Amino acid sequence: MNAVECAGLVHIYKTAELEVFALQGLDMTVEEGEVIAIVGASGSGKTTLMNVLAGVQAPSAGQARVAGWDLSSLSERARDTYRRDVIGYVWQSAALNLTAELTAEENLQLPLLVSGKSWPERIKRANELLDAFELSGRAAHLPAQMSGGEQQRLALGVAMANRPRVLLADEPTAELDRASAHQVLEDIRALREREGTTVVMVTHDHEVERHVDRVLRIRDGKTSTETTAGAGELVIIDSAGRLQIPKSVLEASKLGARVRVRADKGRVVIEPPETE
């Protein structure tokens, strides 16, 4: 079963003078319990995709479903419920997930308080998370009294407090040293085994690719390639039959703006028009 399904996803930013197509018919599926990384150059559409999946922005067209929730038709009340109970979000900067005036234990209890959990439930879940992220000795510490890696692990705990079905992580290791980043990635991957969480990460960190099941590359607002340990890099054909040929292949083949496409004994051949 798929935890995330995007089909023909379009998002347009409109200003007084122009329209910007940040997503241009993006297709993507993520299975339940899968851990994936999304990579791409600046302006490729990664941030917009995360905003749509987080329920911050409604798609302009196409379909986006997360854990069975149709993100194109959420009321404001349903959107609040979705963001509180269905997804968790970890920012690049841990400070955005944490309240500076609260201790680690109090930070973990805050989302549980908002969702109406009782005092015993809040204490139990906070202690579970402190143990899971090896922060029991920091329970009474403020975020400023913790290292960067500890703050990010606490931010993970806050995002996971209400047991979301899907965790969205935006550059979760960007501000960490290599050892702390490795620990955070191990903690993120462990969420699948411990809580069955599906994880979607946006990253520029190549180390992340060793901790995920798949790497999806976005180019020009569409998924272009998929990389897995077993199959290597594969080009994605979207629902409209389009594919993005890697730039290195285009340069090596010297193909122009128009090509001939034909089937040949179970293969698809792309060649210049003048080829007979």
Backbone bond lengths (Angstrom), bond angles and torsions (degrees), N, CA, C in turn:
res aa  C-N    CA-C-N  psi(-1)  N-CA   C-N-CA  omega(-1)  CA-C   N-CA-C  phi
1 M - - - 1.468 - - 1.522 109.55 -
2 N 1.332 116.55 142.68 1.458 120.97 -178.52 1.525 111.43 -89.91
3 A 1.337 115.19 133.85 1.462 120.44 174.60 1.521 110.66 -84.78
4 V 1.341 116.74 -32.12 1.463 122.30 -179.85 1.520 108.57 -130.91
5 E 1.328 116.34 131.06 1.463 121.86 176.80 1.521 109.18 -135.46
6 C 1.311 116.25 119.23 1.470 121.59 174.33 1.525 107.85 -122.50
7 A 1.322 117.08 131.16 1.464 121.67 -179.31 1.527 109.04 -137.51
8 G 1.332 115.93 120.29 1.460 120.53 179.39 1.515 112.59 57.27
9 L 1.338 117.11 35.37 1.468 121.23 -172.97 1.526 111.50 -72.17
10 V 1.326 114.67 126.58 1.470 121.52 -179.62 1.525 108.95 -125.93
11 H 1.321 115.88 136.28 1.468 119.16 171.08 1.523 108.30 -137.44
12 I 1.329 114.53 128.58 1.463 121.65 -176.71 1.520 109.11 -118.48
13 Y 1.325 115.71 127.04 1.454 120.86 171.35 1.528 108.13 -92.42
14 K 1.305 116.30 126.53 1.467 120.01 -178.48 1.525 110.18 -113.16
15 T 1.334 115.53 133.43 1.459 121.94 171.24 1.518 107.81 -122.26
16 A 1.296 115.85 -178.39 1.467 119.21 -178.99 1.523 111.87 -64.00
17 E 1.352 116.50 -25.93 1.458 119.35 -172.01 1.525 114.96 -111.06
18 L 1.334 117.46 -21.50 1.461 117.35 -175.17 1.521 111.01 -155.88
19 E 1.353 114.47 168.40 1.454 122.70 174.21 1.522 107.99 -119.54
20 V 1.331 116.26 134.15 1.454 121.91 179.11 1.523 108.50 -114.72
21 F 1.338 116.54 121.55 1.467 121.64 178.33 1.525 108.08 -88.52
22 A 1.340 116.37 95.37 1.462 120.27 -179.30 1.519 111.85 -76.43
23 L 1.331 116.97 -36.25 1.466 122.50 174.05 1.523 107.66 -121.76
24 Q 1.338 116.54 132.14 1.464 120.21 -171.52 1.533 111.47 -126.11
25 G 1.333 115.80 61.47 1.454 119.63 178.98 1.518 112.88 86.57
26 L 1.311 116.44 41.02 1.464 121.57 -176.05 1.528 111.33 -72.74
27 D 1.333 116.29 135.94 1.466 123.51 174.29 1.524 108.68 -116.48
28 M 1.332 116.72 136.66 1.462 120.16 179.13 1.517 109.62 -163.04
29 T 1.323 117.55 138.72 1.456 121.89 171.28 1.522 108.40 -130.39
30 V 1.334 115.47 142.83 1.461 121.84 176.23 1.522 107.07 -131.89
31 E 1.315 116.69 123.44 1.457 120.73 -178.32 1.524 110.91 -74.79
32 E 1.317 116.22 155.36 1.457 120.37 176.61 1.526 110.17 -58.87
33 G 1.327 116.49 132.82 1.451 121.70 179.39 1.510 114.48 81.77
34 E 1.332 117.74 -1.21 1.454 120.53 -179.92 1.528 110.18 -80.46
35 V 1.329 115.82 149.32 1.462 122.48 175.75 1.516 107.18 -117.36
36 I 1.333 117.45 116.18 1.471 120.18 -177.76 1.530 110.65 -126.75
37 A 1.327 114.49 156.15 1.459 121.59 173.90 1.516 108.76 -117.97
38 I 1.321 116.71 139.55 1.460 122.85 176.71 1.524 107.89 -111.87
39 V 1.314 116.66 126.01 1.460 121.42 -179.47 1.524 108.87 -125.44
40 G 1.309 115.69 162.67 1.460 120.68 -179.82 1.508 110.33 163.71
41 A 1.317 116.10 157.82 1.461 120.88 -179.89 1.522 110.63 -67.41
42 S 1.308 116.38 163.19 1.456 121.27 175.39 1.524 109.87 -58.67
43 G 1.338 116.66 131.67 1.453 120.80 -178.76 1.519 113.98 88.81
44 S 1.328 117.74 3.72 1.466 120.36 -177.94 1.524 113.00 -78.27
45 G 1.340 117.38 -17.13 1.468 120.30 179.15 1.520 114.16 116.04
46 K 1.339 117.72 3.25 1.471 120.92 -177.01 1.523 111.83 -60.35
47 T 1.334 116.48 -49.91 1.470 120.32 -176.51 1.525 110.71 -64.85
48 T 1.311 117.26 -40.12 1.470 120.23 178.43 1.517 110.68 -62.95
49 L 1.326 116.98 -42.16 1.463 120.52 178.26 1.529 110.28 -59.87
50 M 1.324 117.40 -45.02 1.467 120.67 179.83 1.533 110.82 -63.79
51 N 1.335 117.05 -38.68 1.469 120.13 178.32 1.528 111.66 -64.12
52 V 1.330 116.61 -37.66 1.468 120.19 177.49 1.521 110.17 -67.13
53 L 1.337 116.94 -46.50 1.466 120.41 -179.44 1.525 111.52 -65.47
54 A 1.329 116.77 -29.28 1.464 120.86 179.33 1.517 112.73 -80.20
55 G 1.327 117.86 -5.80 1.459 120.50 -178.86 1.506 113.33 78.28
56 V 1.340 117.45 15.06 1.463 121.55 178.96 1.524 110.15 -80.97
57 Q 1.331 116.32 -38.73 1.460 121.78 179.99 1.528 109.10 -126.51
58 A 1.318 116.40 136.25 1.464 120.40 176.36 1.528 108.71 -83.65
59 P 1.342 118.34 141.02 1.464 119.61 178.12 1.515 111.88 -64.39
60 S 1.336 115.86 147.55 1.465 120.59 177.76 1.521 111.35 -75.35
61 A 1.326 115.92 -32.20 1.475 121.32 178.91 1.517 107.91 -161.55
62 G 1.334 115.20 168.89 1.448 119.96 -179.51 1.519 111.48 83.88
63 Q 1.311 115.39 -170.54 1.468 121.44 -174.07 1.518 110.91 -122.08
64 A 1.338 115.96 138.22 1.462 122.54 172.07 1.519 107.17 -140.11
65 R 1.326 116.44 117.84 1.454 122.04 178.87 1.523 109.09 -126.34
66 V 1.336 115.82 134.18 1.457 121.86 177.64 1.522 108.09 -129.29
67 A 1.329 116.36 121.10 1.468 122.09 -179.11 1.525 111.32 51.37
68 G 1.340 116.08 36.45 1.452 121.17 178.40 1.515 115.03 86.64
69 W 1.315 118.81 -4.97 1.464 122.98 179.83 1.520 110.02 -88.61
70 D 1.326 116.90 125.89 1.463 122.58 177.42 1.532 108.35 -83.93
71 L 1.329 117.01 109.64 1.464 120.99 -172.69 1.522 113.44 -77.04
72 S 1.327 117.40 -9.38 1.465 119.57 -179.43 1.523 112.58 -85.34
73 S 1.336 117.66 -11.16 1.463 119.16 -173.69 1.531 113.29 -131.10
74 L 1.321 117.53 28.24 1.461 120.59 -178.73 1.528 111.00 -81.47
75 S 1.325 116.15 132.91 1.462 120.14 169.21 1.533 108.19 -73.03
76 E 1.322 117.59 168.22 1.458 120.15 179.60 1.521 110.85 -61.30
77 R 1.320 116.59 -39.83 1.466 120.02 179.64 1.529 110.76 -66.14
78 A 1.338 116.47 -43.68 1.459 120.09 178.48 1.522 111.10 -65.48
79 R 1.326 116.04 -35.76 1.473 120.10 178.90 1.531 110.62 -63.16
80 D 1.330 116.58 -41.09 1.471 120.51 177.77 1.529 110.57 -62.74
81 T 1.333 116.56 -43.48 1.470 120.78 178.50 1.523 110.70 -62.63
82 Y 1.325 116.12 -44.14 1.466 121.65 179.32 1.528 110.70 -58.78
83 R 1.317 116.93 -46.91 1.463 120.79 -176.76 1.524 111.61 -71.29
84 R 1.311 117.21 -25.36 1.467 120.03 -179.67 1.531 111.96 -84.08
85 D 1.344 116.61 -40.34 1.462 120.20 -168.40 1.524 115.39 -110.07
86 V 1.326 118.38 -24.60 1.464 120.33 -171.00 1.526 112.45 -98.57
87 I 1.318 116.76 -36.59 1.467 119.94 -177.80 1.527 110.76 -122.52
88 G 1.327 114.13 154.08 1.454 121.49 167.96 1.519 107.80 -118.61
89 Y 1.334 117.52 152.57 1.459 119.86 -176.53 1.526 108.96 -134.46
90 V 1.325 115.89 127.91 1.460 122.19 176.02 1.521 108.15 -114.73
91 W 1.325 116.03 123.36 1.458 121.78 -178.69 1.523 110.84 -87.30
92 Q 1.324 115.41 164.25 1.467 121.38 175.31 1.520 110.60 -58.76
93 S 1.321 116.41 -42.71 1.458 121.87 177.78 1.519 108.99 -97.48
94 A 1.331 116.75 119.70 1.463 121.07 -178.19 1.520 111.64 -58.83
95 A 1.327 117.18 -28.30 1.463 120.89 -177.29 1.527 112.10 -58.79
96 L 1.339 117.51 -26.82 1.458 120.75 -179.59 1.523 111.78 -73.91
97 N 1.334 118.08 -20.16 1.459 122.20 176.80 1.526 112.88 -92.86
98 L 1.335 116.25 -15.13 1.456 120.61 -170.24 1.514 112.09 -114.74
99 T 1.339 115.62 153.25 1.466 122.43 173.48 1.519 107.59 -103.00
100 A 1.326 116.94 117.43 1.464 122.14 -170.15 1.522 112.99 -61.05
101 E 1.349 117.45 -30.69 1.466 121.04 -174.86 1.528 113.15 -83.71
102 L 1.339 117.56 -5.59 1.460 121.19 -177.63 1.523 110.98 -105.78
103 T 1.331 116.00 149.18 1.460 120.46 175.20 1.522 109.97 -71.23
104 A 1.330 115.08 172.10 1.466 119.50 178.60 1.526 110.61 -58.10
105 E 1.320 117.22 -45.45 1.458 120.38 -179.54 1.518 111.32 -64.37
106 E 1.323 117.17 -40.38 1.462 120.75 179.86 1.522 111.28 -68.16
107 N 1.340 117.68 -37.17 1.463 120.77 175.98 1.519 111.01 -60.22
108 L 1.329 116.57 -39.95 1.464 120.70 -179.61 1.523 111.41 -69.82
109 Q 1.319 116.54 -29.87 1.462 119.95 -179.89 1.526 112.97 -79.19
110 L 1.328 117.26 -23.06 1.464 120.27 -172.12 1.527 113.21 -58.84
111 P 1.338 120.39 -51.06 1.474 118.60 178.79 1.521 112.49 -63.96
112 L 1.324 117.96 -28.43 1.461 121.34 177.26 1.520 110.88 -70.73
113 L 1.335 116.21 -36.24 1.460 120.86 176.37 1.524 110.32 -64.35
114 V 1.339 116.36 -43.13 1.465 121.29 179.72 1.521 111.46 -62.20
115 S 1.333 116.64 -34.98 1.469 120.10 -178.82 1.531 112.57 -86.25
116 G 1.337 117.28 5.49 1.453 120.70 172.73 1.509 116.31 85.09
117 K 1.343 118.13 16.97 1.462 120.54 179.10 1.534 110.57 -71.64
118 S 1.331 115.97 148.57 1.461 121.75 -179.86 1.529 110.57 -73.61
119 W 1.337 115.70 166.03 1.464 120.83 179.51 1.529 111.70 -57.30
120 P 1.346 119.87 -49.64 1.471 118.88 178.54 1.529 112.95 -59.97
121 E 1.340 117.33 -38.57 1.462 120.63 178.39 1.526 110.87 -64.50
122 R 1.324 116.61 -40.50 1.462 120.68 -179.26 1.527 111.10 -65.46
123 I 1.334 116.54 -44.31 1.460 120.79 -179.95 1.530 110.71 -63.20
124 K 1.333 116.08 -45.46 1.460 120.38 -178.61 1.522 111.43 -61.62
125 R 1.331 117.07 -47.96 1.466 120.08 -177.95 1.530 111.11 -67.56
126 A 1.323 117.84 -39.64 1.464 120.53 178.56 1.522 110.73 -61.10
127 N 1.318 117.48 -42.33 1.463 120.79 179.20 1.526 111.48 -67.24
128 E 1.336 116.59 -37.48 1.465 120.12 175.84 1.525 110.52 -58.82
129 L 1.316 115.92 -44.70 1.459 120.56 -177.35 1.523 111.71 -71.14
130 L 1.320 117.72 -38.40 1.464 120.78 176.42 1.529 110.39 -59.81
131 D 1.323 116.42 -42.16 1.466 120.62 177.90 1.530 110.86 -67.32
132 A 1.333 116.57 -45.73 1.469 120.78 -175.43 1.525 111.91 -61.78
133 F 1.334 116.51 -36.80 1.461 120.11 -177.73 1.533 112.75 -101.59
134 E 1.347 115.73 16.54 1.471 122.75 175.05 1.532 111.62 54.73
135 L 1.332 114.69 48.26 1.458 120.75 -178.96 1.525 112.47 -123.42
136 S 1.316 117.37 14.65 1.465 120.13 -177.11 1.523 111.61 -57.52
137 G 1.311 116.91 -35.47 1.458 120.27 179.51 1.519 113.79 -74.55
138 R 1.323 116.49 -6.93 1.472 121.77 -178.94 1.525 112.01 -110.86
139 A 1.322 118.18 10.41 1.470 121.78 -173.23 1.523 112.99 -54.42
140 A 1.322 117.97 -37.43 1.464 121.42 -176.48 1.519 112.97 -96.26
141 H 1.335 117.98 7.28 1.459 121.95 -178.81 1.524 111.41 -89.26
142 L 1.328 116.18 145.79 1.460 121.98 170.36 1.528 108.75 -78.27
143 P 1.335 118.76 156.56 1.460 120.16 178.84 1.530 113.39 -53.49
144 A 1.320 117.91 -38.53 1.465 120.94 -178.57 1.519 112.35 -64.54
145 Q 1.335 117.68 -18.76 1.459 122.06 179.54 1.525 112.40 -91.75
146 M 1.337 116.19 5.98 1.458 121.72 -177.38 1.519 110.47 -114.35
147 S 1.344 116.16 155.89 1.460 120.25 176.93 1.526 110.14 -71.49
148 G 1.347 115.94 168.69 1.461 119.95 179.53 1.518 112.17 -60.85
149 G 1.345 116.20 -41.26 1.461 119.33 178.88 1.519 112.01 -65.71
150 E 1.342 116.74 -39.71 1.459 120.46 178.22 1.526 111.03 -65.45
151 Q 1.328 116.59 -39.81 1.463 119.78 177.69 1.524 111.07 -62.03
152 Q 1.322 117.27 -41.63 1.467 119.17 -178.70 1.525 110.88 -69.77
153 R 1.326 118.01 -35.74 1.460 120.18 175.92 1.528 110.78 -67.55
154 L 1.334 116.63 -35.96 1.466 119.93 174.95 1.526 109.86 -65.63
155 A 1.340 116.84 -40.48 1.465 120.55 177.15 1.526 110.62 -60.42
156 L 1.333 117.20 -38.96 1.461 120.90 175.39 1.530 110.39 -60.40
157 G 1.343 115.41 -43.43 1.455 119.67 179.34 1.515 112.35 -61.83
158 V 1.329 116.97 -41.60 1.467 121.51 178.41 1.528 109.80 -62.83
159 A 1.341 116.90 -43.40 1.464 120.79 179.82 1.528 111.51 -64.66
160 M 1.331 116.82 -28.08 1.472 121.26 -176.75 1.522 112.99 -95.94
161 A 1.324 118.48 -0.91 1.463 121.26 -171.87 1.523 112.90 -55.26
162 N 1.319 117.63 -43.72 1.471 121.61 -177.56 1.525 113.03 -90.90
163 R 1.326 116.45 18.91 1.472 122.57 178.18 1.533 112.50 52.80
164 P 1.323 118.26 58.72 1.468 119.93 -179.62 1.519 111.52 -65.78
165 R 1.325 115.92 153.34 1.468 121.01 177.35 1.524 110.67 -73.53
166 V 1.336 115.70 -34.39 1.461 121.13 -176.28 1.524 109.29 -130.29
167 L 1.330 116.65 132.64 1.460 122.32 174.52 1.518 108.70 -106.08
168 L 1.333 116.39 126.53 1.462 122.94 174.95 1.524 107.56 -105.10
169 A 1.321 116.96 128.29 1.464 120.98 -177.35 1.528 109.05 -128.11
170 D 1.321 115.85 120.46 1.469 122.51 -177.11 1.528 109.20 -102.49
171 E 1.335 116.44 102.93 1.467 122.69 -179.96 1.537 111.45 49.32
172 P 1.327 119.01 55.55 1.468 120.40 -172.38 1.519 115.13 -67.62
173 T 1.334 118.36 -14.08 1.467 120.34 -178.37 1.524 112.89 -112.39
174 A 1.320 117.95 4.43 1.467 121.04 -170.44 1.528 113.43 -62.79
175 E 1.327 117.79 -30.85 1.464 120.23 -175.78 1.526 112.66 -104.95
176 L 1.349 117.24 16.87 1.460 121.21 -175.47 1.525 111.58 -112.88
177 D 1.351 116.27 153.61 1.456 120.08 171.54 1.530 108.59 -72.66
178 R 1.321 116.23 169.80 1.458 120.49 -172.00 1.528 112.48 -60.55
179 A 1.344 117.95 -42.45 1.467 120.47 -178.41 1.529 110.97 -66.10
180 S 1.334 116.73 -43.42 1.468 120.45 -179.95 1.524 110.74 -66.96
181 A 1.340 116.49 -39.32 1.462 120.53 178.76 1.526 110.60 -62.00
182 H 1.318 116.21 -42.16 1.469 120.33 179.25 1.528 110.55 -61.03
183 Q 1.341 117.29 -42.99 1.458 120.86 -179.89 1.526 111.26 -63.64
184 V 1.340 116.94 -42.54 1.464 121.00 179.64 1.523 110.16 -63.27
185 L 1.327 117.43 -41.45 1.466 120.54 179.46 1.526 111.17 -66.13
186 E 1.323 117.10 -38.18 1.460 120.24 175.59 1.531 110.47 -63.03
187 D 1.338 116.28 -40.82 1.470 120.54 179.09 1.523 111.01 -64.65
188 I 1.334 116.71 -40.34 1.462 120.51 -179.98 1.522 110.50 -64.76
189 R 1.309 116.55 -44.56 1.467 119.20 -179.58 1.525 111.09 -66.02
190 A 1.339 117.13 -33.51 1.467 120.74 -179.60 1.524 112.19 -66.76
191 L 1.337 117.00 -19.19 1.459 119.61 -179.90 1.527 111.50 -61.34
192 R 1.331 116.81 -32.59 1.464 119.87 179.43 1.532 110.26 -63.98
193 E 1.330 116.39 -47.01 1.455 119.69 -178.92 1.524 111.85 -68.90
194 R 1.326 116.59 -36.88 1.465 119.75 -173.83 1.523 112.79 -83.71
195 E 1.359 117.28 -39.49 1.465 119.79 -172.96 1.523 113.84 -129.72
196 G 1.331 117.05 1.84 1.459 120.06 178.26 1.517 113.61 70.66
197 T 1.331 116.80 23.79 1.467 121.34 -174.60 1.519 111.80 -76.23
198 T 1.325 116.22 137.91 1.460 122.62 169.53 1.526 107.80 -87.28
199 V 1.334 117.29 136.94 1.462 120.82 -175.24 1.525 110.12 -125.35
200 V 1.336 115.88 129.88 1.464 122.62 173.88 1.522 107.17 -121.90
201 M 1.329 116.57 116.67 1.470 121.98 -178.73 1.524 110.74 -114.59
202 V 1.323 115.84 141.15 1.463 122.04 167.60 1.516 106.76 -103.77
203 T 1.321 117.39 133.56 1.465 118.39 -175.06 1.521 112.14 -156.23
204 H 1.334 114.66 157.88 1.467 122.56 166.54 1.529 110.00 -114.03
205 D 1.323 116.78 -0.84 1.460 123.42 -174.45 1.525 109.66 -86.00
206 H 1.332 117.19 113.66 1.469 120.91 -178.46 1.532 111.69 -65.41
207 E 1.329 117.99 -23.55 1.457 120.95 177.55 1.531 111.07 -61.07
208 V 1.336 116.00 -31.89 1.463 120.91 -178.62 1.525 110.85 -59.23
209 E 1.325 116.87 -35.00 1.462 121.14 -175.32 1.530 112.51 -60.39
210 R 1.340 117.51 -21.91 1.459 121.17 179.28 1.532 111.63 -81.28
211 H 1.319 117.44 -8.94 1.459 121.43 -175.06 1.524 113.00 -113.10
212 V 1.330 117.87 7.91 1.461 120.73 -175.81 1.531 110.27 -123.32
213 D 1.326 115.15 164.47 1.466 120.87 178.55 1.525 112.18 -81.23
214 R 1.332 115.79 -35.62 1.467 120.53 -178.65 1.516 109.67 -144.99
215 V 1.329 115.27 152.23 1.463 122.03 171.53 1.525 107.35 -118.50
216 L 1.334 116.76 122.30 1.460 122.00 176.23 1.524 108.97 -105.46
217 R 1.308 116.17 129.29 1.464 120.65 177.68 1.529 108.74 -102.54
218 I 1.334 115.97 131.52 1.461 121.88 177.30 1.521 108.78 -106.43
219 R 1.315 115.75 134.34 1.466 121.35 175.91 1.513 108.91 -139.41
220 D 1.324 116.28 128.92 1.470 121.92 178.46 1.522 112.70 54.69
221 G 1.346 115.85 40.19 1.458 119.91 174.71 1.508 115.90 77.58
222 K 1.362 117.30 11.89 1.470 121.58 178.48 1.523 109.02 -137.16
223 T 1.343 116.69 150.82 1.451 119.46 172.57 1.517 108.77 -69.59
224 S 1.344 116.82 131.97 1.461 119.81 -175.31 1.519 112.52 -112.85
225 T 1.347 118.29 -42.81 1.459 120.10 179.41 1.526 110.32 -139.14
226 E 1.333 114.68 161.04 1.459 122.52 178.30 1.517 107.50 -133.79
227 T 1.338 115.90 133.50 1.457 120.33 -179.10 1.520 109.72 -123.27
228 T 1.333 116.42 128.88 1.465 122.46 173.58 1.513 108.44 -129.34
229 A 1.330 116.07 161.57 1.464 120.14 -177.58 1.528 111.29 -62.38
230 G 1.340 117.31 -38.59 1.453 120.21 -175.32 1.518 114.75 -80.49
231 A 1.346 116.59 -37.66 1.463 120.31 -171.90 1.522 113.53 -103.03
232 G 1.318 118.19 -9.96 1.457 119.79 -175.45 1.517 111.10 72.60
233 E 1.322 117.33 -155.27 1.468 121.49 -177.68 1.522 110.82 -88.22
234 L 1.337 116.02 127.38 1.454 122.73 178.63 1.522 109.31 -121.32
235 V 1.320 116.35 141.23 1.469 121.41 175.62 1.524 108.14 -82.63
236 I 1.330 115.81 136.84 1.464 121.33 -177.41 1.528 110.45 -93.37
237 I 1.334 115.80 131.75 1.469 121.63 171.45 1.522 106.50 -99.39
238 D 1.345 116.70 120.64 1.460 118.92 -175.64 1.525 111.40 -80.96
239 S 1.342 115.93 -179.42 1.465 121.00 -174.24 1.526 112.67 -65.65
240 A 1.337 117.35 -17.48 1.469 120.79 177.65 1.519 112.20 -94.49
241 G 1.356 116.76 4.34 1.457 120.15 179.54 1.509 113.90 84.93
242 R 1.332 118.19 10.78 1.457 121.30 -179.16 1.525 110.15 -90.88
243 L 1.334 115.90 148.74 1.461 120.75 172.14 1.524 108.27 -138.57
244 Q 1.332 115.66 154.73 1.458 121.40 178.13 1.525 107.96 -109.00
245 I 1.301 116.28 110.10 1.460 120.58 179.19 1.524 108.34 -73.69
246 P 1.337 118.90 129.26 1.469 120.99 179.43 1.523 111.61 -53.98
247 K 1.327 116.21 143.13 1.467 120.83 -176.73 1.519 112.17 -58.65
248 S 1.323 116.94 -36.52 1.464 119.89 -179.64 1.527 111.19 -62.85
249 V 1.338 116.66 -37.15 1.465 121.14 178.96 1.525 110.15 -71.07
250 L 1.332 116.45 -42.11 1.461 120.05 178.15 1.526 111.44 -59.91
251 E 1.333 115.77 -44.73 1.472 119.26 -179.19 1.515 111.72 -65.64
252 A 1.334 116.32 -39.64 1.460 119.66 -178.98 1.532 112.08 -70.15
253 S 1.337 116.62 -33.52 1.464 120.94 -176.59 1.519 112.89 -85.47
254 K 1.352 115.85 -18.25 1.470 121.74 -178.96 1.537 112.25 58.84
255 L 1.335 116.67 35.32 1.453 120.68 175.86 1.528 109.89 -72.64
256 G 1.310 116.97 146.12 1.454 121.17 178.57 1.511 111.75 -92.94
257 A 1.322 116.23 -159.10 1.457 121.49 -177.07 1.530 112.14 -76.30
258 R 1.333 117.65 -19.43 1.468 122.06 178.93 1.525 109.17 -126.15
259 V 1.335 115.41 138.25 1.462 120.20 -178.78 1.519 109.89 -137.06
260 R 1.311 115.37 165.48 1.454 122.12 173.19 1.524 107.71 -102.45
261 V 1.344 117.52 133.88 1.460 122.63 178.94 1.523 108.04 -119.83
262 R 1.331 115.98 129.46 1.461 119.35 -179.84 1.524 109.98 -146.43
263 A 1.310 114.88 156.97 1.459 120.92 175.11 1.520 108.82 -92.03
264 D 1.333 115.92 139.68 1.461 120.12 -179.13 1.526 108.93 -145.78
265 K 1.344 116.72 99.48 1.459 122.93 175.96 1.538 111.88 54.54
266 G 1.333 115.74 50.20 1.457 120.15 176.96 1.513 114.57 84.21
267 R 1.318 117.32 -0.36 1.458 121.45 177.90 1.525 109.84 -110.94
268 V 1.333 116.50 159.52 1.450 122.38 171.32 1.518 107.52 -107.42
269 V 1.314 116.10 123.59 1.466 121.83 -178.05 1.526 109.15 -108.63
270 I 1.336 116.27 127.44 1.462 122.52 175.48 1.520 107.50 -113.43
271 E 1.331 116.51 122.46 1.456 120.03 -174.65 1.524 110.54 -146.69
272 P 1.336 116.63 160.63 1.465 120.09 178.27 1.518 111.28 -60.80
273 P 1.335 118.62 152.41 1.473 121.49 -176.76 1.525 114.06 -58.64
274 E 1.348 117.15 -30.57 1.459 118.61 -175.20 1.518 113.24 -78.74
275 T 1.366 117.46 -8.99 1.468 120.11 179.05 1.529 109.92 -69.81
276 E 1.261 116.69 132.05 1.467 121.57 -179.55 1.533 109.84 -89.21
